[in-house]
Amino acid sequence: MNYKSDSKTDFGSIAVAICVGAYTAIMLAYLAQYDLGLTATETRHLSVVAALFLALPIALDLLRTGPGNAR
């Protein structure tokens, strides 16, 4: 049996992941603005800091291992 197609990520899964992420971002922005009383600028600054905090370990791991040796 050939299982090559089982290991691929299909377009539908990627689209669902993007839509769920976008919906979550919209709901968190609404929560921050209307329930917590943050302005749009404060929300933007906090989201950039959070994105950097989450992306930094991934980027450092990719830089450490190199492009051809990633797991």
N, C-alpha and C positions, 0 to 999 in steps of 0.2 A: 504494500500500500504506500501511496505517496502522500506525505503529510506536509508538503511545502506550503500549501494554501492555508493550513491551520495556523502557521506562525505569523502570517501577515496581518497587519492592522488595517481593517477596511475603512473606507471613506465614511460610512455611517457612524462608526464608533468615534472617529475624529470629530465629525459634525456634532454629535450628541455631547461630547466632552466640551467643545467650544461653547455650545449653547448653554449648558449647565453652568459653566464658568462665568459667562456673561450675565446670566440671570442672578447668580449669587452676588456678583459685583454690583448689580443694580440694587438688589435688596439691601446689601451692606451700606451702600451710599445713601439710600433712603433712611435706613436706621440711624446712620451717623448724623444726617442733616436734620431730621425731624424729631427723633427721640433723644439724641444726645446733644443737640443744639450746636453742632459744628458747622462752620461755614464751608463753602465749596473749596476754598483755597486751603483750609486746614485739612480737609479730607484728602485733597490731592497730594499735599505734602506728606501726610501720614501713609498714604498708599504707595508713594514712591519709596519711602524709607522701608516699608514692609517688603516691597518687591526686591529691593537691594539686599535686604537681610535674608530673604529666602533664596535668591539667586546666587549669592556670593559663594556658599559652599559647593554648589553645582559647578560654577565656573572654575573654582580653585581645583576641584577634582579633575575636571577636564584638562586644565593646564598641567596638573601634576602628572597625569598618565599619558598625555599626548593624544593626538587625534586617531592614531591607528590602534591604540591599545585600550580604548574604552570598553568597559564591560557591557 
